[in-house]
């Protein structure tokens, strides 16, 4: 299980100190959308230092029921001649992408390698990101005289982001200028727990099942769901309520039990 705390008008996950933006518990996969920090470098007046050409950050969610979802998020890097990579320290897999310059810092080319690149984070259903590193560096290019020209776009960014949010809300990657965080989705699993350990009494309309994971040793996580014909929050006692449709072709209404 997990807990949240209020600070002023914002909600945070206790322990990992990430702001909660949204959540879904009714359907699998269960997720919590959080405000995820952006790694930025070589940005005068921004988060990064103007003279830094390499940066990294580490994330460790060990001890919590959360992982950064590899299927619900995408790994993005924005800038000129970037080399960005994210490494899953649990199984050693790495995902990376490279950006190239096109001569115009304001040209919108989507996110397909020119000033912006994207890739699927390492991992899968079994190996979501629990402990990982993000690294961001500049690829040095040389002109005909042998010198290293100044990058057309000095700022570099790298981040995990909710792929649906990125697709529909950030059509111009350079809108990141001035942003410190982007939404990302954490998957929530109840690892190594029998249904009887969940602290949720058995009641009509709700049940808990098991999902198997492959890792260095076989483990499984439990998840709960409302039975067919019921709706609500299956993680609360009596959180699932039955819904029946009564009526005829002329009239119908719902009855909640």
N, C-alpha and C positions, 0 to 999 in steps of 0.2 A: 504494500500500500504506500501512499505518499500523502504529504500534507502541503498546504499552501498558506501563505501569510500575506496580509494586506500592508502596504506601505503607502501612505497618503491615499491616492486614488488608483493605485496599481496593485496587481496580484502577482505574487512570485512563488515559484516552487521552492519549498524549504530545502536547504542543503546545497542545491546546485545554483541557486540565486539567479534564475532566468525568469524574466517577466512572462506571464501567461497571457496569450492573446485570444486563444480559442481552444476548444477541445471537442472530441467526439468519443462517446462510450457506447453508443447503441449498436454499432456495426463493426465487424472486424475488417481491417486492423484498427485497434484503438489508438488514438493519437492525441497529443497535446501540442498545440502550436505555440511557439515561444519566440521572443525577440532575440535573435542570434547576432552576436557581435561580428562586424566586418573586419578582416585583417587588411590594413592599408599601409603602404610604404611610399616614401619619397613624395609625400603630399605636404607642401609648405602650408602651415596654418591648419592642417587637418590632424587626423589621428597619428599619422606616421611622421617620421623625421625627414627633413628635406634631403639629408645626406645619407640616408640608409637605402641600400640597394638589395638587401636581403632581409627577410623577416620570417618568423615562425611563431606558432602558438600551439599549445597542447590542450587537449580536453580529456578529462577522466570522469566518467559517470559511474565508476565502480561503487557499489553500495546503494545505488538507487535502482528503481525498477525501469529506468529509461535508457533508451538508445536513440541516437540520431538515425532515422530511417534511411536506408539506402535506396528504397523504392519510391518514397514520397518526396525526397529532396533531390536537388541537382547541385553539382559543384561548379562554380562559376569563377572566372577570372576576367577582369577588365583592365585594359591598359595597353601599353606598347612594348612589344618584345618581352612579354611575361613568360615565365615558366612557373606554373602553379601545380602543386601536387598535394594530395591528402593520402595519408598512410594509416591503415587500420593496424594498430599495434597488437591486436588480439591474434590475427592470423597472418600478418605481414603483407597483405595485399596492398597495392598502391594504384591510385587513379591520378592521371595528370593531363594537363592540356597546355598548349602554347598559343600565344597571340602574336600576330604580326602587325606592322604599321601600314596604313594606307595613305598617309600624308595629310589627313584631315581629322583632327580630334573630335569634330562634331558630326561627322558623317555617320548615318545610321545604317549599319550593315547587318542588323540582327546580332546573333551571337554564334557565329560559325567560324571563328578563327581570326577575323580581321578586327582588331581592337577589343575583341571579346571572344572567349572560348568557354565551352561547357563540356562536362562529361558526367557519367553516372558515378556516384561515390562507390568506393570499393565495398564489397560485402554483398550479402544477399539475405534471404529470410533467416538464415542461420547465424550470419555474422554481421548484423547491423553494427553501426559505429558506437562502441562504448568507450574505448580508449584509443585516441588517434592524434596525429600531428597534421598541421597544415603548414606548408612551406611555400614561400613566394620569393622569387629572385628574378633578376634581369638577365636576359640573354644579350651578351655583348655582340654588336655588329660592327664591322669595320668598313670605312669608305675607301676609295681608291688610293688615297694618300697614306693609308694604314692607320689613321686615327679612329677613335671611337666617337661618333657623333652623339650629341645630346638627344635623348629620346624626344619624339614629337609630343608624347603625352607623358609627363613625368610621373603622374600618380599611378600606382598599381593597387589593385584590389583582388581579394580572394575570399570566398565565403560559401558556406552551405546554405541553400535557400529552398523553401517550399516551391516545388517545381510548378504547381498550379498558380501560385501567387506570382512567380517570376514570369510565367507565360502571359498572364492577363493584366498584370499591373506594372510591369517594368519593360515595356516594349523598347525603350531607349536606355541601354545600360549606363549611359553617362548621366542619367538622372541620379546615380549613386553619389554624385558630388554633394558633399554636405551631410550624407547619411552615415550614421554610426552602426545601425542594426538593420537586419532584414528578418522577415518571418521564416522559421524553419520548423519542421515537425519532428517531435520525439515520439517513438513508438513506446507504448506502455505494456509491459508483460509482467505477469506474476510468476516468477521463475521458481521451479522446484517446489511447487506447492500442491498438495492434494486439495480436492474440493472441500474436504472437511476442515482444512486449515484456513480457509478464506475468511472465517468469522461471519459468514452470511448464512443464516438458517435456510433450510430447504422450505420452499413454499410454492404454492401453485403459480405457474407462469414463468418461473425463472430456473435456470440450470447453469452449471459450469462444466466446461469441457477441457480437454488437454490438447496442446499443440506441441509436437515434437520438434526439437532442434538438434542439429548435428554440431558438435564442437570437439574439443580434445577429449571430452567424455560426453556421453549421451545425457542431455538434460531436457526437461520439458517445462513449458510455461502453461499456466492455467488461464483461461479466459471465460467470461460469463456472457450469457446472451438471454434475451427474453424469448420465451417459447413462441411458436407460431400462434397468432391471434392475440398476442400481448405486445405492449410497447412501454417504454420508459427507461429507467436506469437500472440495469440488472445488478449493479454493484452496491445498491442500497437495499436493506431489508424491506421486502414488499414494494420494491421500486418498479416492478412490472405490473401494469394494469391491463386487464382484458378488455378488448374492444370487439363488440358484436354489431353487425349491421342488421337492423330490423326494418321491415317495411315492404312495400310493393313497388311496382313500376312507377307509381305516382308519388310515393313518399318514402323517405328513409331517414333514419337518425341513428346515432351512436349511443350505446350504453356502456359506461365505464364501470367495471367491477373492482 
